[in-house]
Amino acid sequence: MILEQLIDIFLLVFLAIISIAVLRIRDLFTAVMLFGIYSLTSASLFMVLDAADVGFTEAAVGAGISTILMLATISMTGREEKPLKKKGAMLPLAIVVITGATLVYGIMDLPPFGEPDNPVHTHVAPRYIEQSPQEIDVPNFVTAVLASYRGYDTLGEVVVIFTAGVGVMLLIGRRRKRKEGISNE
Amino acid sequence: MSDHLILRIVGKFLIPYILLFGLYVQFHGDFGPGGGFQAGVIFASAFVIHTLLFGLESAERIAPQWILKIVAASGVLIYALVGVAAMLMGGNYLDYDFLAADPIAGQHIGIILVEFGVGLTVASVMMLLFFTFAGRGEAS
């Protein structure tokens, strides 16, 4: 129990350190790499929370593909961030402090973490756990929920990914072809 | 990056195992963590490594963009048509119970088909995204 809490604290402190480092650093390449480490640390945190599927996705998408896509982007845009103009730091600070205070105020109304009679554990989760072996008979409940009980949502997610691909190809995929077309003519 | 001998050898060695692991995650999603999304990303990452090591042209010869575009669209179509099939068999949209005589067998068929569609779309869209970004970098 104590060991688990130590791992939690270690990972969360690590996340905080990485976020501050990302903010402070001007070299975009380093920032992208730190983002990758941030995703990997989040994935470890999800694993500690026993959310293997989420951790898996975070490691593959967050630490893998996002990092590669951001690297591809900075290979086009340049490595250095523009120097920051130091003015008007008070307004952003006030906004951040107010937002943070609101979030902390909201957290105080949350039910205690991990209690068995929390609303999350009493609403649909018991039904999925008790009924899905008879209804769907798939050992991984997460797959049963995502692909069958929540089939509409997953269909929507696939359409979102497809749309994202279409959007990127429409926005930046055509230019190269046009250039080639001109050089061929 | 073609002059980095160690990276090239190690990458070449890893690519088949990454592809295999992607397929494992795809078809083992019912039993362990994973599913179409993760499998698609892992499968695409093998092609990303190939592109980084051997260049965009070589990767596009294996997976031409026009094929990827068709695969991306057909993944969504497979998912949506499973729902239509369930309707034709007498159920609600995406109600896999009606895909086979036995509801549980129907659920299994439905989940495998749907996850397959997800995997196809995610893998090909990720590859398309990366090829688009990489191609743009080379052109400028």
Interface residues (C-beta under 8 A of the other chain):
Chain A: A52 D53 G55 F56 T57 A60 V61 G64 I65 I68 L69 A72 T73 S75 M76 E135 I136 D137 V138 P139 N140 V142 T143 A144 L146 A147 S148 G151 Y152 T154 L155 E157 V158 V159 I161 F162 A164 G165 V168 M169 I172 G173 R175 R176 K179
Chain B: V25 G29 D30 F31 G32 P33 G34 G35 F37 Q38 V41 I42 A44 S45 V48 K69 A72 A73 G75 V76 Y79 A80 G83 Y93 L94 Y96 P103 I104 Q107 H108 G110 I111 V114 E115 G117 V118 T121 V122 S124 V125 M126 L128 L129 F130 T132 F133 A134 G135 R136 G137 A139 S140
